[in-house]
Amino acid sequence: MQAFAFYNAEHSPELIEIPTPIPHGHDLLVAIEAIAVNPVDTKVRASLGDQQESPRIIGWDACGSVVAAGPACQHFKAGDRVFYAGDISRPGCYASHQLVDERIVGPAPQSLSPEQSAAIPLTAITAWEALFSRLKIHPETDQGKRLLIIGGAGGVGSIAIQIAKVMAGLEVIATATRPESEAWCRQMGADHTIRHGDHLINDYQALNIAAPDYILCLNETDHYFAMMCELIAPQGLICLTVTNQQPLMLEPLKNKSAGVVWEFMFTRPMMKTDDITTQQDILTQVSAALDQGQLKPTMTTHLGTMTVDTIERAHKQLLSGRTIGKIALSSISD
């Protein structure tokens, strides 16, 4: 098989040939048709030392066809089309083939292209877990409550807006600064858009609506934490996804009896939690919702086939901080 591997943080990936792995246990061997890039890709790349003894294959968003299944697999077989985010502790999807635990894999949407499908898993799992596992939102009892999403036009924000509206019936306030990102949030279903950065509190208060019951922060925790503590409703919950550099000062939340939770979508696959199959369930529901038109694709940019050039262009675009939706690449060319 072929793969694009990184030997250090500074240099471009190299196309290498390595043996195609054999699936054991719960693993599926997937022939990759398309991938999507995420900020975690650039973060892992940046963390690499000067020279890796073994090349690192990154990437955690893919769509493809099952080539072979391990003996413990029960849900998928050769020929099935699947999509998944995978496990950050294992080799990634910048490759022609990949091993992935079937318990974190879902059936690929039938109505979408491979590239559109590959752009969904990591962000959909993150959003779903944040809303329902971490913030403990119950659609039957929490409809109409308010959710503030900081970073609404990015990959996670784009699908989180939709899931919050369609699956939970929440009133969604999304942050967006540029006209094009504001329009995108509206297209995804946001009820209100406000500016982020230092405008956040004033813009929210100008809406003349009640305080947010929930806040999902997809941006710099250090910059926004004090603002979130001021905005959150009494007994509300804040969900963080970005590592903070400074200690979090929780005291401002005491009188509100408000709380803070973390969402890291790799927790279940990395830790092999008892409920690891929850991610398969999430992707199965998301796939059905996409095919039924309840959810919209979030891919906005297709840069072509996976090459050194297109990978570098994708990473550069992500690092600009101005990406709307998701960026996808097609499989390695034969």
C-alpha positions as CSV (number, residue, x, y, z in Angstrom):
1,M,0.0,0.0,0.0
2,Q,1.0,3.6,-0.4
3,A,0.9,6.4,2.2
4,F,1.9,10.0,2.8
5,A,4.2,10.0,5.8
6,F,5.7,12.8,7.9
7,Y,9.3,12.4,9.2
8,N,9.2,15.8,11.0
9,A,7.1,18.9,11.4
10,E,8.9,21.2,9.0
11,H,9.1,19.1,5.8
12,S,6.5,18.0,3.4
13,P,5.1,14.5,3.6
14,E,6.8,11.7,1.5
15,L,4.9,9.1,-0.5
16,I,6.1,5.7,0.8
17,E,5.4,2.0,0.1
18,I,4.6,-0.2,3.1
19,P,3.1,-3.6,3.5
20,T,-0.7,-3.7,3.5
21,P,-1.8,-4.8,7.0
22,I,-4.0,-7.8,7.7
23,P,-7.0,-7.2,9.9
24,H,-7.4,-9.0,13.2
25,G,-10.0,-8.9,15.9
26,H,-12.5,-6.0,15.4
27,D,-10.4,-4.4,12.6
28,L,-11.5,-3.7,9.1
29,L,-9.1,-3.1,6.2
30,V,-10.5,-0.2,4.2
31,A,-9.5,0.9,0.7
32,I,-9.7,4.6,1.1
33,E,-11.7,6.6,-1.5
34,A,-11.5,10.1,0.0
35,I,-10.3,11.8,3.1
36,A,-10.9,15.2,4.8
37,V,-8.4,17.3,6.8
38,N,-8.9,18.7,10.3
39,P,-7.1,21.0,12.7
40,V,-5.9,17.9,14.6
41,D,-3.9,16.9,11.5
42,T,-1.8,20.1,11.7
43,K,-1.5,19.9,15.5
44,V,-0.2,16.3,15.3
45,R,2.2,17.3,12.5
46,A,3.5,20.3,14.6
47,S,4.1,18.0,17.5
48,L,6.6,15.8,15.6
49,G,10.2,16.1,16.6
50,D,13.1,17.0,14.3
51,Q,13.3,13.5,12.9
52,Q,11.0,10.6,13.5
53,E,12.6,7.1,13.6
54,S,9.3,5.8,12.1
55,P,7.3,8.0,9.7
56,R,4.0,9.2,11.0
57,I,0.9,8.7,8.9
58,I,-1.8,11.2,10.0
59,G,-5.4,11.9,9.1
60,W,-8.6,11.1,10.8
61,D,-11.6,11.4,8.4
62,A,-12.2,8.9,5.6
63,C,-14.6,7.1,3.4
64,G,-13.9,3.9,1.6
65,S,-14.8,0.3,0.9
66,V,-14.0,-2.7,3.2
67,V,-11.5,-5.0,1.7
68,A,-11.3,-7.6,4.5
69,A,-12.7,-7.9,8.0
70,G,-11.2,-9.4,11.2
71,P,-12.7,-12.5,12.8
72,A,-14.5,-10.5,15.5
73,C,-16.3,-8.2,13.1
74,Q,-20.0,-8.5,13.1
75,H,-21.4,-5.4,11.3
76,F,-19.3,-5.0,8.1
77,K,-17.9,-7.2,5.5
78,A,-15.9,-7.0,2.3
79,G,-17.5,-4.7,-0.2
80,D,-19.4,-2.5,2.3
81,R,-18.8,1.3,2.0
82,V,-18.0,2.9,5.3
83,F,-17.0,6.2,6.8
84,Y,-15.2,6.9,10.0
85,A,-12.8,9.2,12.0
86,G,-10.6,6.5,13.4
87,D,-8.2,6.5,16.4
88,I,-5.5,9.1,16.9
89,S,-3.2,6.5,18.5
90,R,-3.1,4.5,15.2
91,P,-1.9,5.2,11.7
92,G,-4.1,7.7,9.9
93,C,-5.9,7.9,6.5
94,Y,-3.4,9.8,4.4
95,A,-3.0,6.4,2.6
96,S,-4.4,4.0,0.1
97,H,-5.5,1.6,2.9
98,Q,-6.1,1.7,6.6
99,L,-7.0,-0.5,9.5
100,V,-9.9,0.8,11.7
101,D,-11.9,-0.8,14.5
102,E,-15.4,-1.5,13.1
103,R,-17.0,-0.4,16.4
104,I,-16.2,3.2,15.5
105,V,-17.2,2.9,11.8
106,G,-20.6,3.7,10.2
107,P,-22.2,2.9,6.8
108,A,-21.3,5.6,4.3
109,P,-24.2,7.8,3.2
110,Q,-25.6,6.5,-0.1
111,S,-26.5,9.9,-1.4
112,L,-23.2,11.7,-1.0
113,S,-19.9,11.5,-2.9
114,P,-16.9,9.9,-1.1
115,E,-15.4,13.3,-0.6
116,Q,-18.7,14.7,1.0
117,S,-18.9,11.6,3.2
118,A,-15.3,11.8,4.3
119,A,-15.9,15.4,5.5
120,I,-18.5,14.3,8.1
121,P,-17.3,11.7,10.7
122,L,-14.8,13.5,13.0
123,T,-16.9,16.7,13.2
124,A,-20.3,14.9,13.5
125,I,-19.0,12.6,16.3
126,T,-17.5,15.6,18.1
127,A,-20.7,17.6,17.9
128,W,-22.9,14.7,18.8
129,E,-20.8,13.7,21.8
130,A,-20.5,17.3,22.9
131,L,-24.3,17.9,22.8
132,F,-25.6,14.6,24.1
133,S,-22.8,12.9,26.0
134,R,-21.1,15.9,27.6
135,L,-23.8,18.6,27.8
136,K,-26.4,16.0,28.6
137,I,-29.0,17.6,26.3
138,H,-32.3,15.6,26.1
139,P,-34.3,16.5,23.1
140,E,-37.6,15.4,24.8
141,T,-37.2,17.9,27.7
142,D,-34.7,20.5,26.5
143,Q,-36.3,21.7,23.3
144,G,-36.2,25.5,22.9
145,K,-33.2,26.0,25.2
146,R,-30.4,28.2,24.0
147,L,-27.0,27.0,22.7
148,L,-24.1,29.4,21.9
149,I,-21.5,27.9,19.5
150,I,-18.2,29.8,19.5
151,G,-16.7,29.1,16.0
152,G,-19.9,28.3,14.1
153,A,-18.5,28.3,10.5
154,G,-15.7,25.7,11.0
155,G,-16.1,22.0,10.5
156,V,-17.5,21.1,13.9
157,G,-19.6,24.2,14.1
158,S,-21.2,23.6,10.7
159,I,-22.5,20.2,11.7
160,A,-23.1,21.1,15.4
161,I,-25.5,23.9,14.3
162,Q,-27.5,21.3,12.3
163,I,-27.6,18.6,14.9
164,A,-28.6,21.0,17.6
165,K,-31.5,22.3,15.5
166,V,-32.7,19.1,13.9
167,M,-32.0,16.5,16.6
168,A,-32.4,18.6,19.7
169,G,-34.7,21.5,18.7
170,L,-32.5,24.1,20.4
171,E,-32.3,27.8,19.7
172,V,-28.8,28.2,18.2
173,I,-26.6,31.3,18.4
174,A,-23.4,30.9,16.3
175,T,-20.4,33.2,16.2
176,A,-19.1,34.4,12.8
177,T,-17.2,37.5,11.9
178,R,-17.0,37.7,8.1
179,P,-20.1,38.1,5.9
180,E,-19.5,34.8,4.2
181,S,-19.1,32.8,7.4
182,E,-22.2,34.5,8.9
183,A,-24.1,33.5,5.7
184,W,-22.8,29.9,6.0
185,C,-24.0,29.7,9.7
186,R,-27.4,30.9,8.6
187,Q,-27.5,28.3,5.8
188,M,-26.6,25.6,8.3
189,G,-29.6,26.7,10.4
190,A,-28.4,29.1,13.1
191,D,-31.2,31.3,14.5
192,H,-28.8,34.1,15.3
193,T,-25.2,35.0,14.4
194,I,-22.9,37.3,16.4
195,R,-19.3,38.3,16.2
196,H,-16.7,36.4,18.2
197,G,-13.5,37.9,19.7
198,D,-13.9,40.8,22.1
199,H,-17.4,41.6,20.7
200,L,-18.9,38.4,22.0
201,I,-20.6,39.6,25.2
202,N,-21.9,42.9,23.8
203,D,-23.2,41.2,20.7
204,Y,-25.0,38.5,22.6
205,Q,-26.6,40.9,25.0
206,A,-27.7,43.0,22.0
207,L,-29.9,40.1,20.9
208,N,-32.1,40.7,23.9
209,I,-32.6,37.0,24.5
210,A,-32.1,34.9,27.7
211,A,-28.6,33.7,28.6
212,P,-27.4,30.6,26.9
213,D,-28.2,27.3,28.7
214,Y,-25.3,25.7,26.9
215,I,-22.0,26.9,25.4
216,L,-19.9,24.8,23.0
217,C,-16.6,26.5,22.5
218,L,-14.7,25.4,19.4
219,N,-12.1,28.1,19.6
220,E,-9.4,29.4,22.0
221,T,-10.3,28.3,25.5
222,D,-8.0,30.8,27.2
223,H,-9.4,33.8,25.3
224,Y,-13.1,33.0,25.8
225,F,-13.3,31.3,29.2
226,A,-13.9,34.4,31.3
227,M,-16.5,35.6,28.7
228,M,-18.3,32.2,28.8
229,C,-18.4,32.4,32.6
230,E,-20.1,35.7,32.4
231,L,-22.6,34.7,29.7
232,I,-23.6,31.2,30.8
233,A,-27.0,30.9,32.4
234,P,-27.4,29.8,36.0
235,Q,-27.0,26.0,36.2
236,G,-25.8,26.0,32.6
237,L,-23.0,23.9,31.1
238,I,-19.9,24.9,29.1
239,C,-18.2,22.3,26.8
240,L,-14.6,22.9,25.8
241,T,-12.8,21.3,22.8
242,V,-9.5,23.2,22.6
243,T,-6.6,22.7,25.1
244,N,-6.1,25.6,27.4
245,Q,-2.6,27.0,28.1
246,Q,-3.5,28.7,31.4
247,P,-5.3,27.3,34.4
248,L,-9.0,27.7,34.3
249,M,-10.5,29.9,37.0
250,L,-13.7,28.1,37.9
251,E,-14.7,30.4,40.8
252,P,-16.9,32.7,38.7
253,L,-19.1,29.7,38.0
254,K,-19.8,28.9,41.7
255,N,-22.7,31.2,42.3
256,K,-24.3,30.1,39.1
257,S,-23.8,26.4,40.0
258,A,-22.6,26.2,36.4
259,G,-20.3,23.5,35.1
260,V,-17.5,22.8,32.6
261,V,-17.0,19.6,30.6
262,W,-14.5,18.5,27.9
263,E,-15.2,16.8,24.6
264,F,-12.4,14.8,22.9
265,M,-13.8,12.5,20.3
266,F,-10.8,10.1,20.4
267,T,-11.5,9.2,24.1
268,R,-13.7,6.2,23.3
269,P,-11.4,4.6,20.7
270,M,-8.1,5.4,22.6
271,M,-9.4,4.2,25.9
272,K,-11.4,1.3,24.5
273,T,-14.3,2.4,26.7
274,D,-17.2,0.0,27.4
275,D,-19.4,2.2,25.3
276,I,-17.0,2.3,22.3
277,T,-19.8,1.2,19.9
278,T,-21.6,4.6,20.6
279,Q,-19.5,6.0,17.8
280,Q,-20.8,3.4,15.4
281,D,-24.3,4.3,16.5
282,I,-23.7,8.0,16.0
283,L,-22.4,7.6,12.5
284,T,-25.2,5.2,11.6
285,Q,-27.8,7.9,12.7
286,V,-25.9,10.7,11.0
287,S,-25.6,8.7,7.8
288,A,-29.4,8.1,7.7
289,A,-30.1,11.8,8.5
290,L,-27.9,12.8,5.6
291,D,-29.6,10.4,3.2
292,Q,-33.0,11.6,4.4
293,G,-32.0,15.3,3.8
294,Q,-32.3,16.2,7.5
295,L,-28.6,17.1,7.6
296,K,-26.6,18.9,4.9
297,P,-23.1,18.1,3.7
298,T,-20.4,20.4,5.1
299,M,-17.7,20.0,2.5
300,T,-17.0,23.3,0.8
301,T,-13.5,22.7,-0.8
302,H,-12.3,19.7,-2.8
303,L,-8.6,20.2,-3.6
304,G,-8.4,17.1,-5.9
305,T,-6.4,13.9,-5.4
306,M,-4.1,13.3,-2.4
307,T,-0.6,14.6,-3.4
308,V,2.2,16.4,-1.5
309,D,1.0,19.6,-3.0
310,T,-2.7,19.2,-2.2
311,I,-1.9,18.1,1.4
312,E,0.3,21.1,1.9
313,R,-2.4,23.4,0.4
314,A,-5.0,21.9,2.7
315,H,-2.8,22.4,5.8
316,K,-2.0,26.0,4.8
317,Q,-5.7,26.7,4.4
318,L,-6.5,25.2,7.8
319,L,-3.8,27.2,9.5
320,S,-5.1,30.4,8.1
321,G,-8.1,30.2,10.5
322,R,-10.5,31.2,7.7
323,T,-11.8,27.9,6.5
324,I,-15.5,27.6,6.2
325,G,-16.9,24.0,6.4
326,K,-14.6,21.2,5.5
327,I,-11.7,20.5,3.0
328,A,-11.6,17.1,1.3
329,L,-9.2,15.1,-1.0
330,S,-9.7,12.2,-3.2
331,S,-7.8,8.9,-2.8
332,I,-4.2,8.4,-3.8
333,S,-3.9,8.2,-7.6
334,D,-2.8,4.8,-9.0
